[in-house]
Amino acid sequence: MPLSATFQAHLESGATTLARAWALTRQDGVVMGFTDHDRDMTFAGITFRADTGMTARALSQTTGLSVDNSAAVSALSSEAITEEDISAGRYDGAALRIWMVNWRDAAQHALIFTGTLGEMTRTAGVFEAELRGLSEALNQPQGLVYQAPCGAVLGDAACRFDTAHPDFSTVVPVASVTGRRLFRIAGLSGFAPRWFEQGRLEVVSGPAAGLVGAIKGDREDSGGRVIELWSEIRGTVLAGDSLRLVAGCDRRAETCRDKFDNFLNFRGFPHIPGEDWLMSYPTRSGLNDGGSLKS
């Protein structure tokens, strides 16, 4: 980002009044601003608070494709970043921007880092977060994997399926919760048993609103339906809170075709030969007409 003429002149003056400010944008849309100055500052439509004890180590940045990195350290505060929110995963993958600012005139600022929050650790009332630059995304696998199951995620850009369709998602209240993994729900009679197995559970209301869990099982019992997660939801869900359930996909070609009618967007290779085919050999018996061996 180019510097303004006034900010450039300030930097060249030899007597600077600089501070750092950074803004976190969580995946649920919440934006939080912090600064290591001793007074609050406001610019870019964000108020950067000075009472959080936030500090940052020196940024390590390169001109190549290696990953830029740094770390931010702060005391946990009930009014800023709380231990409960960190435990709930609300800051996982949060977008981060860091500016260098002239605290005498906050209109003079320059963006010096853009990235995301990485691994977060906490101990003795203090948290430390790894800062990951934009080049971190280059470390992620790209392209298709040559495999029978679909490589897309239900509802993503590759799948293109509309999970908001009422036949494939619904919002229901929780009747009871056991250990943050088992949710008893009434009112799912319109959906077949195991319809939501391998799907998503999204908390819509209550203290855990915005959190998401992967559904392991969906079964019927005398009290209605029981939804079981693979791991505990990282927040408190109370009876009466609303959940959004999204139908499950096991990524098989048959499921894509029969359950979702979306086979045109299937991103797997269902006819890839298996290990048994690789070990096969010619025989005199059977139908040897050169046709497909796929039944």
Backbone torsions as a table, in degrees:
resi	resn	phi	psi	omega
1	MET	NA	124.3	-178.8
2	PRO	-68.0	145.7	178.8
3	LEU	-82.3	147.0	173.5
4	SER	-71.4	158.7	-178.5
5	ALA	-61.3	-38.7	-179.0
6	THR	-68.7	-39.2	179.4
7	PHE	-69.7	-38.3	177.4
8	GLN	-62.1	-41.4	178.8
9	ALA	-64.8	-37.7	178.4
10	HIS	-63.8	-42.9	-179.5
11	LEU	-65.5	-32.0	-178.3
12	GLU	-86.4	-4.2	-175.7
13	SER	-72.8	-23.4	-178.6
14	GLY	90.4	-12.0	177.6
15	ALA	-130.2	88.9	-173.1
16	THR	-98.6	155.6	174.5
17	THR	-125.9	80.8	-171.6
18	LEU	-110.0	148.3	173.2
19	ALA	-144.9	166.8	176.0
20	ARG	-109.9	145.5	176.6
21	ALA	-135.3	140.7	177.9
22	TRP	-138.9	147.4	-178.3
23	ALA	-120.5	131.3	175.6
24	LEU	-104.7	131.3	174.0
25	THR	-118.5	106.6	-179.2
26	ARG	-72.5	164.1	-177.9
27	GLN	-69.8	-15.4	175.0
28	ASP	-89.9	6.9	175.0
29	GLY	94.3	-8.0	179.7
30	VAL	-70.5	130.7	179.6
31	VAL	-112.8	130.6	-179.2
32	MET	-129.6	135.5	-179.6
33	GLY	-115.6	141.7	-179.1
34	PHE	-138.4	155.7	175.2
35	THR	-146.7	153.4	175.4
36	ASP	-93.1	7.4	173.3
37	HIS	-77.6	167.5	-177.9
38	ASP	-91.9	4.6	175.5
39	ARG	-136.4	152.6	177.2
40	ASP	-64.7	150.0	175.3
41	MET	-131.9	152.4	178.8
42	THR	-133.3	126.0	170.2
43	PHE	-163.9	165.9	-178.3
44	ALA	55.2	26.9	178.9
45	GLY	74.2	13.6	-177.1
46	ILE	-126.3	137.7	172.3
47	THR	-94.9	122.4	-178.0
48	PHE	-99.5	114.9	-173.2
49	ARG	-84.4	143.1	-176.5
50	ALA	-102.3	-3.3	-172.2
51	ASP	-101.6	24.7	-175.9
52	THR	-102.7	-10.7	-177.9
53	GLY	70.8	19.0	-177.3
54	MET	-75.3	132.5	173.5
55	THR	-134.3	160.7	179.4
56	ALA	-136.1	141.9	175.2
57	ARG	-74.5	167.9	-179.8
58	ALA	-61.7	137.4	178.4
59	LEU	-72.6	139.8	174.0
60	SER	-111.3	107.1	-176.2
61	GLN	-127.2	147.5	-178.5
62	THR	-130.4	167.3	177.9
63	THR	-92.4	-7.2	179.6
64	GLY	-91.7	-153.7	-177.8
65	LEU	-101.8	6.8	176.3
66	SER	-68.9	157.2	-172.2
67	VAL	-76.5	125.1	171.2
68	ASP	-69.8	144.6	-178.9
69	ASN	-151.3	158.1	175.4
70	SER	-166.6	-167.3	176.2
71	ALA	-151.6	150.4	176.0
72	ALA	-119.2	140.5	-178.4
73	VAL	-127.6	137.8	179.1
74	SER	-156.8	155.5	170.9
75	ALA	-76.8	142.2	176.4
76	LEU	-71.8	136.4	-176.4
77	SER	-134.5	140.4	179.7
78	SER	-67.4	-18.1	-178.5
79	GLU	-103.2	-6.5	-179.7
80	ALA	-121.6	-114.7	179.0
81	ILE	-89.2	116.0	-175.9
82	THR	-99.8	155.5	178.2
83	GLU	-63.4	-34.5	179.5
84	GLU	-63.7	-42.1	-179.7
85	ASP	-68.2	-36.4	177.5
86	ILE	-65.3	-44.6	179.1
87	SER	-62.2	-34.1	-179.2
88	ALA	-77.9	-6.8	178.3
89	GLY	79.9	18.7	-176.6
90	ARG	-70.7	-16.3	179.5
91	TYR	-104.2	3.9	178.8
92	ASP	-62.6	123.2	177.5
93	GLY	69.7	17.2	-179.7
94	ALA	-63.4	139.4	178.3
95	ALA	-73.8	142.6	-175.3
96	LEU	-132.7	135.2	172.8
97	ARG	-129.3	137.4	179.8
98	ILE	-124.6	133.3	178.5
99	TRP	-118.5	151.0	163.6
100	MET	-97.8	129.2	-169.8
101	VAL	-130.5	142.0	168.1
102	ASN	-83.7	107.1	-172.7
103	TRP	-69.6	-15.0	174.2
104	ARG	-75.9	-26.4	178.9
105	ASP	-145.7	93.1	-173.6
106	ALA	-64.4	-13.8	175.7
107	ALA	-66.5	-18.9	176.1
108	GLN	-93.0	99.5	-179.0
109	HIS	-149.6	158.1	179.7
110	ALA	-141.0	133.1	177.9
111	LEU	-74.7	123.6	-176.4
112	ILE	-116.0	-9.7	-178.9
113	PHE	-156.1	136.5	172.6
114	THR	-135.3	131.0	-179.3
115	GLY	-176.5	-147.6	-178.5
116	THR	-138.6	164.2	172.9
117	LEU	-80.9	135.5	176.6
118	GLY	-103.0	-132.5	-177.3
119	GLU	-65.9	135.8	178.0
120	MET	-117.8	133.6	175.7
121	THR	-124.4	152.5	-179.3
122	ARG	-143.5	143.0	178.6
123	THR	-162.4	140.4	174.8
124	ALA	51.1	43.2	176.3
125	GLY	77.0	12.1	-179.7
126	VAL	-129.1	141.6	174.7
127	PHE	-118.5	152.2	174.3
128	GLU	-129.2	130.7	-177.5
129	ALA	-120.8	133.3	174.7
130	GLU	-77.4	134.7	177.8
131	LEU	-102.8	126.6	-176.9
132	ARG	-115.6	130.5	-179.2
133	GLY	-76.7	176.5	-177.4
134	LEU	-63.7	-27.9	-178.9
135	SER	-70.7	-9.4	176.6
136	GLU	-58.0	-34.3	-178.4
137	ALA	-62.9	-22.9	-179.6
138	LEU	-71.8	-13.0	177.8
139	ASN	-83.2	-6.3	-177.5
140	GLN	-84.4	142.4	178.1
141	PRO	-60.8	141.8	-179.9
142	GLN	-124.4	156.5	175.9
143	GLY	89.0	-177.9	-178.5
144	LEU	-92.3	146.6	173.5
145	VAL	-98.0	132.6	-178.8
146	TYR	-77.9	91.9	-176.6
147	GLN	-151.1	160.7	-178.3
148	ALA	-69.8	-43.6	-179.7
149	PRO	-69.1	158.8	178.2
150	CYS	-68.9	140.3	179.3
151	GLY	-93.4	-1.3	-180.0
152	ALA	-90.8	167.1	173.5
153	VAL	-107.5	134.9	-176.6
154	LEU	-51.6	121.8	177.1
155	GLY	93.1	-5.1	-178.6
156	ASP	-82.8	-176.6	-174.2
157	ALA	-63.7	-30.4	179.4
158	ALA	-78.1	-38.2	-179.0
159	CYS	-73.6	-45.0	177.6
160	ARG	68.3	11.9	179.8
161	PHE	-84.6	140.1	-179.1
162	ASP	-87.2	99.6	-178.5
163	THR	-75.0	-6.8	178.3
164	ALA	-80.2	-7.3	179.5
165	HIS	-59.8	134.2	-175.6
166	PRO	-61.7	-17.7	176.5
167	ASP	-78.9	-11.4	-174.0
168	PHE	-126.6	1.7	173.9
169	SER	-155.2	154.3	179.6
170	THR	-156.6	153.5	176.0
171	VAL	-109.8	124.0	-175.0
172	VAL	-137.3	153.4	175.2
173	PRO	-82.1	153.0	177.9
174	VAL	-85.9	132.1	175.5
175	ALA	-83.4	-43.2	177.9
176	SER	-159.0	158.6	-178.4
177	VAL	-129.5	137.2	177.1
178	THR	-125.1	112.9	173.8
179	GLY	61.8	23.0	178.7
180	ARG	63.7	9.7	179.1
181	ARG	-120.9	-30.2	-177.4
182	LEU	-109.3	125.0	-178.3
183	PHE	-122.9	117.8	177.9
184	ARG	-91.6	129.0	-173.2
185	ILE	-133.7	137.9	173.2
186	ALA	-106.2	156.9	174.6
187	GLY	91.4	23.7	177.1
188	LEU	-109.6	25.5	-176.6
189	SER	-64.5	-21.0	-179.9
190	GLY	-78.6	-2.9	-178.8
191	PHE	-117.8	138.8	-178.6
192	ALA	-64.9	152.1	175.0
193	PRO	-55.6	142.6	179.8
194	ARG	67.1	14.1	-179.1
195	TRP	-62.1	-35.6	-176.4
196	PHE	-97.6	2.5	178.6
197	GLU	-61.2	132.8	-175.4
198	GLN	67.4	23.6	176.2
199	GLY	-102.6	-154.4	-176.9
200	ARG	-123.4	143.3	171.5
201	LEU	-116.2	122.9	179.6
202	GLU	-118.4	128.3	178.9
203	VAL	-81.9	122.0	-174.4
204	VAL	-95.4	-35.6	-177.7
205	SER	-138.1	165.7	179.8
206	GLY	96.5	-177.5	-176.8
207	PRO	-59.8	-27.5	-177.3
208	ALA	-98.2	15.3	-177.6
209	ALA	-53.7	133.6	179.9
210	GLY	99.1	-14.7	-179.8
211	LEU	-83.1	154.1	-174.1
212	VAL	-131.4	143.3	176.0
213	GLY	-133.3	153.0	177.2
214	ALA	-92.4	130.0	-174.9
215	ILE	-84.2	125.6	177.7
216	LYS	-90.2	-43.6	-176.4
217	GLY	-143.1	153.4	178.1
218	ASP	-140.6	105.2	-175.2
219	ARG	-132.5	158.6	177.4
220	GLU	-95.4	147.2	168.3
221	ASP	-147.0	-174.6	-174.1
222	SER	-63.8	-23.3	-178.3
223	GLY	-96.6	8.5	-179.1
224	GLY	123.2	-135.6	179.8
225	ARG	-110.9	145.5	176.9
226	VAL	-118.2	121.2	176.9
227	ILE	-102.6	123.5	-179.7
228	GLU	-113.2	132.8	178.5
229	LEU	-94.6	157.9	175.7
230	TRP	-67.4	-36.8	177.9
231	SER	-141.6	160.3	-176.7
232	GLU	-61.4	140.9	172.7
233	ILE	-67.3	139.6	-172.0
234	ARG	-90.7	49.7	178.0
235	GLY	-169.2	170.8	-177.6
236	THR	-90.2	118.8	175.9
237	VAL	-108.9	126.9	-176.2
238	LEU	-108.7	156.9	174.5
239	ALA	-58.1	132.3	-177.6
240	GLY	100.4	-19.0	175.9
241	ASP	-66.3	151.4	-178.2
242	SER	-94.5	139.8	176.9
243	LEU	-123.0	144.9	171.2
244	ARG	-106.4	122.3	179.3
245	LEU	-105.9	132.7	179.1
246	VAL	-115.5	133.5	-177.0
247	ALA	-53.9	148.7	-177.5
248	GLY	-90.1	150.6	176.9
249	CYS	-131.5	124.9	179.3
250	ASP	-91.6	6.5	173.8
251	ARG	68.0	18.8	174.4
252	ARG	-88.7	151.9	-179.6
253	ALA	-61.5	-38.5	-178.9
254	GLU	-64.3	-39.5	179.0
255	THR	-66.8	-42.8	179.4
256	CYS	-60.5	-39.5	-177.8
257	ARG	-77.4	-48.0	-170.4
258	ASP	-87.0	-37.1	-176.2
259	LYS	-87.5	-42.0	-173.5
260	PHE	-108.8	-9.3	-178.3
261	ASP	50.4	48.5	-172.8
262	ASN	-131.9	28.6	-172.1
263	PHE	-64.5	-25.0	178.7
264	LEU	-61.5	-24.8	-179.8
265	ASN	-104.0	12.8	179.4
266	PHE	-64.1	130.8	-174.8
267	ARG	-111.5	33.2	174.9
268	GLY	-120.5	-174.2	-180.0
269	PHE	-127.9	81.1	-170.8
270	PRO	-65.5	-18.9	-177.0
271	HIS	-101.9	15.0	177.9
272	ILE	-63.6	134.0	-179.0
273	PRO	-63.8	141.3	177.4
274	GLY	-90.0	-178.4	-178.6
275	GLU	-65.0	-32.1	179.5
276	ASP	-65.0	-34.6	178.4
277	TRP	-68.9	-37.6	-179.5
278	LEU	-65.1	-25.3	-178.4
279	MET	-96.5	3.7	-178.0
280	SER	-77.0	165.4	-178.8
281	TYR	-149.1	160.8	-177.4
282	PRO	-64.6	142.0	175.1
283	THR	-135.8	160.5	177.8
284	ARG	-80.7	-26.1	-177.3
285	SER	-83.5	168.0	177.6
286	GLY	88.1	-178.7	-178.3
287	LEU	-90.6	103.2	-177.5
288	ASN	-106.7	65.1	-177.7
289	ASP	-106.8	7.1	179.9
290	GLY	81.1	4.9	-179.6
291	GLY	-80.8	-176.4	-178.3
292	SER	-66.5	138.9	176.0
293	LEU	-88.7	-2.5	-179.6
294	LYS	-84.0	117.0	-179.0
295	SER	-82.4	NA	NA
